[in-house]
């Protein structure tokens, strides 16, 4: 998404270009640690105020669940971003001596 966004010439090109990679990331069920840093504390706050008490699994919204999710999601983002995406781009675009 970043690569496509920087390649776009206009704002419309950039926005339309990043939609598919982001949608694919979400559709695959992956999590993003920075997004979770907002959504999970907001869910904890809402749950503590009484919202969503009848939702299945809402009791997992606590400090231990937050710490576990953020640690696993962060590790997954580092592995996925650095090892798969970055090394893939390096392998494809590295200058190779003939």
Beta strands, then each sheet from edge to edge (+ up, - down):
end
